Every structure is written in C-alpha cells, then in structure tokens.
Amino acid sequence: MALPNHSVHLATERLVLRPFADADFERAVPYYREPEFLRLMEHEAPDEPMTAADLRIAGEAMASQGYYFAIDHRASRRTIGEACLQWMNLERGRIAGEKIVRCPIGIWDKELWRQGLGKEAIRRMMRFAFDELAVDRFCAMDVERNNKRSRALWGACGLQVVRTVDSGAVLDFEISRAGYFALAPSQ
Ligand SMILES: CC(C)(COP(=O)(O)OP(=O)(O)OC[C@H]1O[C@@H](n2cnc3c(N)ncnc32)[C@H](O)[C@@H]1OP(=O)(O)O)[C@@H](O)C(=O)NCCC(=O)NCCS
C-alpha cells in the first residue's frame, strides 16, 4: 500500500496531524530502537531491532482501517509521533449499530512527553471523530495498567475504563458521543 492514503489535516496550536507518508517509517526507526518507547508501544520486545519494514507492516494495517497520521511539531519543524483513528477492529469493542473508533498514539520523542502534546493531539482527533465522522464511541484499547502516562492521558481527555483484560493487566478506555458533548468546553 502506498502512503499517504487520505488527505485529512488536523491543526492544533502546537501540532499538525497530517497523513502518514512512506518516508515517515524511516523517521520513526530511531525512536523504536529506544527501549522504553519500544516497550510501551510493542508490549513484547521483538528479537531484532525494529526496521522501517517492520513499522510499515503495522502502519499499513492501521492505515487500511482508518486515518493514519504523522504528528508534526510546529516549533521544531520535526515529525514527533504518530496516531490513528482506526475503525474498531476488536470484537470486544464492537457494539451492533454503532460507529466506533479506537486511537493508538505514540509521541516518539521522550523529551516531549508530559508537555500536553498527547492531549492536544487526542482532543483534536476526538473533535474530528465526533463532529466530522459522526462516531458513536471513541476508544483506547489495550492500555497497560502500568503505563501511567497513557492512563493519565486518556483520563485527562474524558475517557473512562470500561473493561479490563488479562486479569486486569490491560485496560480499555472509552467515551460515548453523549459523554463527549457533555465535557466542559475547556476540555
Ligand atoms: C502516552 C503519551 C501519548 C502521552 O502523551 P504526553 O504528551 O506525554 O501526555 P500529556 O502531556 O498530554 O499528558 C496528558 C495528561 O496526563 C498527565 N500525565 C502525563 N504523564 C503523567 C505521569 N507520568 N503521571 C501522571 N500524570 C501524567 C498530564 O498531566 C496530563 O493531564 P492534565 O491535562 O490533566 O494535566 C506519550 O507519553 C507516549 O507516546 N508514550 C509512549 C507510547 C505510549 O505509551 N503510547 C500509548 C499506548 S496505549
């Protein structure tokens, strides 16, 4: 599959989410060789160092199931992460008759964690999903209980834990359409 495969651009104060392109896989490789980021993204560390070809397999799968974005940082003019608005692909997350997305995200550059950039990106994608795609539900799936940053991110965006998996080691978060429109405007 050639990327980009959509033309949606989502702007925020500090970021631009743009269609993920072929060249972005190479840009991502150094970050996926950093042990902490790799563990958080892949759950199980691969045997060999990640390559652009490895990342392409996962990226193309996401891209074929929704809107796959690269996250550009306006101030540094760098690509600093990726995210996807992915149509629900797990049976446990489906509800008959509902349009549901899940939203994997990674801010590649650790130096930029905890500055509100993840929340800024997610809030913009939530707005696009509820306003433009008219989804019924927005989810974050397979969040590891010990991933404090990720749990804090989803909570700060108004999502709540709706189920646990793997004896409680993994959490699924979601927010409904009604829940989203009930959020305070500052969210
Ligand atoms: C998870 C991730 C996307 C979060 O992005 P981020 O830019 O670091 O998060 P933000 O700075 O926007 O923080 C969002 C909220 O979580 C809080 N938070 C962030 N890190 C936290 C921590 N370690 N402990 C407590 N709260 C934390 C922030 O205060 C903020 O809440 P607030 O708006 O109420 O103040 C990013 O850290 C990342 O890419 N991590 C590696 C990959 C990963 O874990 N992806 C998610 C897999 S499910």
The ligand as a Gaussian input file, in Angstrom:
#p B3LYP/6-31G(d) Opt

LIG

0 1
 C        1.166000       8.238000      26.256000
 C        1.594000       9.509000      25.525000
 C        0.968000       9.535000      24.134000
 C        1.094000      10.700000      26.351000
 O        1.453000      11.880000      25.696000
 P        2.036000      13.120000      26.511000
 O        2.214000      14.226000      25.551000
 O        3.217000      12.658000      27.283000
 O        0.822000      13.396000      27.522000
 P        0.313000      14.815000      28.014000
 O        1.483000      15.642000      28.392000
 O       -0.643000      15.362000      27.021000
 O       -0.440000      14.426000      29.339000
 C       -1.811000      14.110000      29.352000
 C       -2.280000      14.109000      30.784000
 O       -1.636000      13.088000      31.521000
 C       -0.922000      13.647000      32.629000
 N        0.312000      12.890000      32.741000
 C        1.204000      12.676000      31.770000
 N        2.204000      11.902000      32.225000
 C        1.895000      11.619000      33.517000
 C        2.538000      10.853000      34.539000
 N        3.702000      10.212000      34.313000
 N        1.935000      10.772000      35.757000
 C        0.781000      11.407000      35.992000
 N        0.133000      12.150000      35.057000
 C        0.694000      12.252000      33.850000
 C       -0.708000      15.076000      32.282000
 O       -0.587000      15.886000      33.419000
 C       -1.983000      15.402000      31.515000
 O       -3.076000      15.599000      32.381000
 P       -3.671000      17.070000      32.610000
 O       -4.002000      17.613000      31.262000
 O       -4.869000      16.806000      33.455000
 O       -2.565000      17.816000      33.287000
 C        3.155000       9.601000      25.391000
 O        3.702000       9.699000      26.671000
 C        3.753000       8.439000      24.652000
 O        3.775000       8.438000      23.431000
 N        4.221000       7.410000      25.382000
 C        4.838000       6.228000      24.767000
 C        3.894000       5.430000      23.924000
 C        2.629000       5.065000      24.648000
 O        2.624000       4.735000      25.830000
 N        1.515000       5.136000      23.890000
 C        0.198000       4.811000      24.419000
 C       -0.038000       3.364000      24.319000
 S       -1.677000       2.958000      24.947000

